[in-house]
């Protein structure tokens, strides 16, 4: 039984494309994680900022009159 050269080439290309797809998926996941980490850092900075402890400006954080 002999293996066809075209069959071997097709198998190699399939494996290569699967590897490439996995690399792209890994890169996309890493970039997503980096983006989420950056957003979390910005949120943490905002929460720890001195302005967060300051009183709210006039008109904010008080009762809202919804009577019409």
C-alpha positions as CSV (number, residue, x, y, z in Angstrom):
1,X,0.0,0.0,0.0
2,X,1.5,3.3,-1.0
3,X,0.6,6.7,0.2
4,X,-0.3,9.3,-2.4
5,X,1.9,12.4,-2.5
6,X,-1.0,14.6,-3.0
7,X,-2.7,13.1,0.1
8,X,0.4,13.7,2.1
9,X,0.6,17.3,0.9
10,X,-3.0,17.9,1.7
11,X,-2.6,16.5,5.2
12,X,0.4,18.7,5.8
13,X,-1.4,21.8,4.6
14,X,-4.4,20.9,6.8
15,X,-2.2,20.5,9.8
16,X,-0.3,23.8,9.0
17,X,-3.6,25.7,8.7
18,X,-4.9,24.3,11.9
19,X,-1.7,25.4,13.7
20,X,-1.9,28.8,12.2
21,X,-5.6,29.1,13.3
22,X,-4.6,28.1,16.8
23,X,-1.8,30.7,16.9
24,X,-4.3,33.4,15.7
25,X,-6.8,32.4,18.4
26,X,-4.1,32.5,21.0
27,X,-3.0,35.9,19.9
28,X,-6.5,37.2,20.0
29,X,-7.1,35.8,23.5
30,X,-3.9,37.4,24.8
31,X,-4.8,40.8,23.3
32,X,-8.3,40.5,24.9
33,X,-6.7,39.7,28.2
34,X,-4.3,42.7,27.9
35,X,-7.2,45.0,27.0
36,X,-9.3,43.8,30.0
37,X,-6.2,44.2,32.3
38,X,-5.8,47.8,31.0
39,X,-9.4,48.6,31.6
40,X,-9.2,47.1,35.1
41,X,-6.2,49.3,35.8
42,X,-8.0,52.4,34.7
43,X,-11.0,51.6,36.9
44,X,-8.7,50.9,39.8
45,X,-6.9,54.3,39.3
46,X,-10.2,56.1,39.1
47,X,-11.5,54.4,42.3
48,X,-8.4,55.3,44.2
49,X,-8.2,58.9,42.9
50,X,-8.5,61.6,45.5
51,X,-11.4,63.1,43.6
52,X,-13.4,60.0,44.4
53,X,-13.4,61.0,48.1
54,X,-14.4,64.5,47.4
55,X,-18.0,65.6,47.9
56,X,-20.2,65.5,44.8
57,X,-20.7,68.7,42.9
58,X,-23.9,70.7,43.6
59,X,-26.9,69.0,42.2
60,X,-25.4,65.5,42.1
61,X,-25.9,62.8,44.6
62,X,-28.9,64.4,46.1
63,X,-32.6,63.6,46.0
64,X,-34.3,63.9,42.6
65,X,-37.6,65.7,42.4
66,X,-39.7,63.7,40.0
67,X,-43.1,65.3,40.8
68,X,-44.8,66.9,37.8
